[in-house]
Amino acid sequence: MQYMILIYEPEDAYAGEAGQAALQDIVAKHMALAADLRAKGWMKDGSGLQDSSTATTIITKGGQQTLHDGPFAETREHLGGYYLIEVADLDAALSVARRVPVIDGGKVEVRPLAVY
């Protein structure tokens, strides 16, 4: 079964010199995890995402679409990246998700892909 692992972190988590040092450490850990998942044949895709200030949201209301700069949700956290994995079951997906490196205050969400 395929699962999306979504990584949320505080918007300002990597600000300043200390934040940039933490980012380098986290990225190195992500690279190691991704290499392990690829070696096992579990990783289908994954990437970090640019800052939420680069987002554009299309909102449809009453049949009309409008464009908005920024993410849809007003939040102090942002979606920083994702992994798309294929594993046997939710327990296996949660086992992988527990290995995802995040900065203090970060969150990892696991969702199965919908099959239509």
ChimeraX attribute file (.defattr): number of C-alpha atoms within 10 A of each C-alpha:
attribute: neighborCount
match mode: 1-to-1
recipient: residues
	/A:1	14
	/A:2	20
	/A:3	24
	/A:4	20
	/A:5	22
	/A:6	19
	/A:7	23
	/A:8	20
	/A:9	20
	/A:10	18
	/A:11	17
	/A:12	12
	/A:13	18
	/A:14	16
	/A:15	12
	/A:16	10
	/A:17	9
	/A:18	10
	/A:19	14
	/A:20	13
	/A:21	12
	/A:22	17
	/A:23	17
	/A:24	12
	/A:25	13
	/A:26	16
	/A:27	14
	/A:28	13
	/A:29	16
	/A:30	18
	/A:31	11
	/A:32	12
	/A:33	17
	/A:34	19
	/A:35	13
	/A:36	13
	/A:37	17
	/A:38	14
	/A:39	10
	/A:40	10
	/A:41	12
	/A:42	18
	/A:43	20
	/A:44	14
	/A:45	13
	/A:46	15
	/A:47	12
	/A:48	13
	/A:49	14
	/A:50	12
	/A:51	15
	/A:52	16
	/A:53	11
	/A:54	10
	/A:55	13
	/A:56	13
	/A:57	14
	/A:58	13
	/A:59	12
	/A:60	10
	/A:61	8
	/A:62	5
	/A:63	6
	/A:64	8
	/A:65	11
	/A:66	9
	/A:67	10
	/A:68	12
	/A:69	12
	/A:70	14
	/A:71	17
	/A:72	13
	/A:73	9
	/A:74	8
	/A:75	9
	/A:76	10
	/A:77	18
	/A:78	21
	/A:79	19
	/A:80	19
	/A:81	17
	/A:82	20
	/A:83	22
	/A:84	21
	/A:85	23
	/A:86	20
	/A:87	17
	/A:88	10
	/A:89	12
	/A:90	15
	/A:91	10
	/A:92	13
	/A:93	23
	/A:94	17
	/A:95	10
	/A:96	18
	/A:97	21
	/A:98	11
	/A:99	12
	/A:100	20
	/A:101	18
	/A:102	22
	/A:103	16
	/A:104	9
	/A:105	10
	/A:106	16
	/A:107	17
	/A:108	19
	/A:109	14
	/A:110	18
	/A:111	14
	/A:112	16
	/A:113	13
	/A:114	8
	/A:115	6
	/A:116	3
